Amino acid sequence: MYPPSQILELSKQLLSVESAGVVVEVGCHQGWTTCFLLEALMEQGVHRDYVCIDTFTGFTPEDLEFEYKERGKPLGLYDDNFLISDPDWLKASLARFGYGNVSVHKADAKIFDYHKLGMIAFALVDLDLYNPVRVSLERIIPHMAPGGIVIVDDCDAMNDRWDGAHHAYCEFCKDHNIKQEIACGKLGIIRAPR
């Protein structure tokens, strides 16, 4: 869940992108943020295809194992997170509200074929843990449109539960000589060159 300041920042960043391309939300869970951002686009008369990607089954076993074994998180910390989710529920909700420009993909973001989407204008990476965030950034960035924006949620080193996202974001930025930019205390921004 995003507080109002962060959801407003997400929509501001989304609407600031002028380049053509799709919107990708990686880690959409039940689609609350999806609907807000779709409404923001509609309100401003901006038409973009919108792609939702999620496992819809919670975290993968290998990503949990990495947090427990490599990052020292307490065993079982994430076992009950994001399990109540279903791609058919999300599709039905989106259809009920008339969003015809959305595709929903049940997939692991680490192995999803981003190339098939064409250019990506905006990506929200909300995957919480180190491994999926780090691998997804490596796979998404090559497909970013000039001037496109990627936002990584949970870039807050003080949040012991979700600090893996922050760790992955900072490491990615360092490895690729990208200036770190954190908005609203936890939204890590990466801006594609124009």
HELIX and SHEET records of a PDB file:
HELIX    1   1 PRO A    4  SER A   16  1                                  13    
HELIX    2   2 TRP A   32  GLU A   43  1                                  12    
HELIX    3   3 PRO A   61  GLU A   65  1                                   5    
HELIX    4   4 PHE A   66  GLU A   70  3                                   5    
HELIX    5   5 PRO A   87  ARG A   96  1                                  10    
HELIX    6   6 TYR A  114  LEU A  117  5                                   4    
HELIX    7   7 TYR A  130  ILE A  140  1                                  11    
HELIX    8   8 ILE A  141  HIS A  143  5                                   3    
HELIX    9   9 ASP A  163  ASP A  175  1                                  13    
SHEET    1   A 7 VAL A 102  LYS A 106  0                                        
SHEET    2   A 7 TYR A  50  ASP A  54  1                                        
SHEET    3   A 7 VAL A  22  VAL A  26  1                                        
SHEET    4   A 7 ILE A 120  VAL A 125  1                                        
SHEET    5   A 7 MET A 144  VAL A 152  1                                        
SHEET    6   A 7 LEU A 187  ARG A 191 -1                                        
SHEET    7   A 7 ILE A 182  ALA A 183 -1                                        
END                                                                             
